[in-house]
Amino acid sequence: MSRKIIEEKFKASVANNSPTDWFHEVYRLAAEGTMEVPWDDKSANPWLVSWLKRNPLKPKTKTLDVACGLGDNAEFLASLGLDVSAADLSPQAITMAKERFPESSIEYEVADFFTPPSHFLGAFDFVSEVYTLQAVPDSHRLQLLQGIASCVAPNGLLLIVARHRPCGSPKKTTPPFALEKEFIDEVLKLGFKRESWEEVVDAYEDTPIYRLIASYRRN
Ligand SMILES: C[S@@+](CC[C@H](N)C(=O)[O-])C[C@H]1O[C@@H](n2cnc3c(N)ncnc32)[C@H](O)[C@@H]1O
């Protein structure tokens, strides 16, 4: 059911020349209790968790959780002792994150990563992006990648967790999209070097979902 609503909201949003209006609609319906937030797993993303187990960061690393949604990934990052900021486009998502984690040490704020606020620019030694690039249409994805990358400090690390589209597999017309390696590697043109690249397969209702977890170091 929520899949059908998402598709309708996404198409209406794009017809209205907005790649992101539909997120506001999803959170509005969730706040009314009409629909669950489809990406709300009520726990941190398992690929983010396993990557950080294998690639631990120093305590107090200045960290940004991009498009934090309801805050589970951000709270996980804070539980590791990192100094976490978290932001999302949707004021409703930020309200819900603060309600979900009333004791949080995290500063949750509203921000649009197409044009990140000036206090984010080059300000973070670790920037974690989970499932946001895959949620915007092709037409706006590069601008979003550039905005996210601009938040990484010199020598800082950008982690991208996203659906991956193996060569030749069909392209979707509604989110979540699957990103091609060539797209993710656009970050190399922004002054980053690739540090790691992992391709994994998730099974969802017996359908394989290809994902990648990639990290890039800013020069
Ligand atoms: C698929 S959800 C993923 C949320 C969270 N990262 C997670 O893994 O649960 C995508 C999120 O990106 C946010 N978003 C989309 N475009 C954005 C933008 N330009 N700036 C900030 N947040 C954005 C949406 O509001 C939504 O919360």
The ligand as a MOL file (V3000), in Angstrom:
LIG
                    3D

  0  0  0     0  0            999 V3000
M  V30 BEGIN CTAB
M  V30 COUNTS 27 29 0 0 0
M  V30 BEGIN ATOM
M  V30 1 C 15.0580 7.2280 1.9470 0
M  V30 2 S 15.1180 8.3630 3.2600 0 CHG=1
M  V30 3 C 16.5320 7.7960 4.1740 0
M  V30 4 C 16.5980 8.3870 5.5610 0
M  V30 5 C 17.7850 7.9220 6.4020 0
M  V30 6 N 19.0510 8.3350 5.8180 0
M  V30 7 C 17.7470 6.4340 6.5870 0
M  V30 8 O 18.6540 5.7390 6.1420 0
M  V30 9 O 16.7900 5.9600 7.2330 0 CHG=-1
M  V30 10 C 15.7110 9.8160 2.4480 0
M  V30 11 C 15.7290 11.0380 3.3500 0
M  V30 12 O 16.3630 12.0810 2.6440 0
M  V30 13 C 15.7430 13.3050 2.9670 0
M  V30 14 N 16.1350 14.2180 1.8790 0
M  V30 15 C 15.8460 14.0970 0.5800 0
M  V30 16 N 16.4110 15.0800 -0.1340 0
M  V30 17 C 17.0720 15.8500 0.7530 0
M  V30 18 C 17.8510 17.0380 0.6390 0
M  V30 19 N 18.0140 17.6490 -0.5280 0
M  V30 20 N 18.3810 17.5490 1.7600 0
M  V30 21 C 18.1740 16.9730 2.9710 0
M  V30 22 N 17.4550 15.8450 3.1350 0
M  V30 23 C 16.9040 15.2950 2.0430 0
M  V30 24 C 14.2740 12.9480 3.0600 0
M  V30 25 O 13.5110 13.8960 3.7720 0
M  V30 26 C 14.3680 11.5770 3.7550 0
M  V30 27 O 14.3420 11.7220 5.1520 0
M  V30 END ATOM
M  V30 BEGIN BOND
M  V30 1 1 1 2
M  V30 2 1 2 3
M  V30 3 1 2 10
M  V30 4 1 3 4
M  V30 5 1 4 5
M  V30 6 1 5 6
M  V30 7 1 5 7
M  V30 8 2 7 8
M  V30 9 1 7 9
M  V30 10 1 10 11
M  V30 11 1 11 12
M  V30 12 1 11 26
M  V30 13 1 12 13
M  V30 14 1 13 14
M  V30 15 1 13 24
M  V30 16 1 14 15
M  V30 17 1 14 23
M  V30 18 2 15 16
M  V30 19 1 16 17
M  V30 20 1 17 18
M  V30 21 2 17 23
M  V30 22 1 18 19
M  V30 23 2 18 20
M  V30 24 1 20 21
M  V30 25 2 21 22
M  V30 26 1 22 23
M  V30 27 1 24 25
M  V30 28 1 24 26
M  V30 29 1 26 27
M  V30 END BOND
M  V30 END CTAB
M  END
